[in-house]
């Protein structure tokens, strides 16, 4: 057997290999070694297959790509770059690679069959319905339909047959550049998170270093934690030379390895880094410390649940949003039950939009009055000025606490997260000759919860330095 020199591109890829979950996703920027990792995963699992009665390790795999041209020019090319000297290719339909080795070094043989299929049209899913497979690889899965994954999971685990010992491991693994945050991939791995499904996120090749003194509000720098950069032509130069002429969404997705957004506009918080600021697990509130509720009012009230850890890390524990209800109904029917069931025994503090001190024309009561009558003392934030509100959030996004992020968000905060990932944005101004944006974010479903969060950050930051909160403008991002 010819020796193949392979080293996982980095620790995330190594963890991907080590995981036995039924469905695994590997997501990262271009050039991060995702395809090579998946090719080697097929070989690794084949070598681990228990030998049958003939002392041979037998496996059968399906490798899928969204179009036939890309299947041939990228997926198959990567596979043959690794295994060309030891595999036999059959180019009729379906394209098949076969690797047969009499002795892999321990006295056992290997027979590995790989079927390459394109998923150009919805009806192509039917190509899989008669297959008996050990496992499957969806290459650039974010470009395919969810039905492809659903069907593929039905076909794996069927080879070798049980009378021949069955598969030692079975499952589906997938790789992709980050898709949009309204994709099935995002919904599956970030929201539903089924049991025995795991997502591995490789760091971006670049990261955004916020510096508001510059006209461009920062710059993109090489990410020292990027995987596979040492194997790329020019190293980090591979990523840096792609910056020119690219849209912000392209840079976020393909170079920084962040989820894209279907929204048109400029993100309010380029400092946000999803894989860094999102907690992979639910956050536990800390007993003995106050729980801070931050409100936005109006007919779409929102509330964020915040807490400062003893280390100085801002924890976003929860979010509550609504439509078509006043603050009394929102607090009584939505917020108060949440406090009772989830945060019983905590000391509650509250703050909110200063506009909540304005009296209603009907009964002359303010939103603050309504909350006080229901037993909650809510203080108005020091200002409603947008720049101050944005800076208060950016302060925690850029803050570093002993190597950990200064801001950590619980997975249940879905609306807040989507807003950070681009939903909360400056609207593009249609102007000939240049791209410009409005100086205030779009008012929509993402803005209400972000407004509430900003008031909370204003309050907490002011308490950290009641005389004068440290300006963000000369502070640089500490995360990588």
Secondary structure, DSSP 8 states (H G I E B T S, - for coil): --------SSHHHHHHHH---SEEEEE--TTSSHHHHHHHHHHHHHHHS---TTSEEEEEEEEEESSHHHIIIIIHHHHHHHHGGG-EEE-SSSEEEEEEES-SSSS-EEEEEEEEEE--SGGGGGGGTT--BSEEEETTGGGS-HHHHHHHHHHBT-SS-GGGT--SS-EEEEEES--BTTSHHHIIIIII--TTEEEEE---SEEEE--TTSTTS-EEEE-TT-SSGGGSTTTTHHHHTT-TT--HHHIIIIIT---B-SS-SEES-TT--HHHHB-SS-----TTS-EEEEEE-SSB-EEEEEEE-TTS-EEEEEEEE-SSB-HHHHIIIIIHHHHHHHSTT--EEEEE-GGGGS--TTT---HHHHHHHTT--EEE-S---HHHHHHHHHHHHH-EETTEESEEE-TT-HHHHHIIIIISEEEEE--TTS-EEEEEE--SHHHHHHHHHHHHHHHHHHHHTSS----STT------
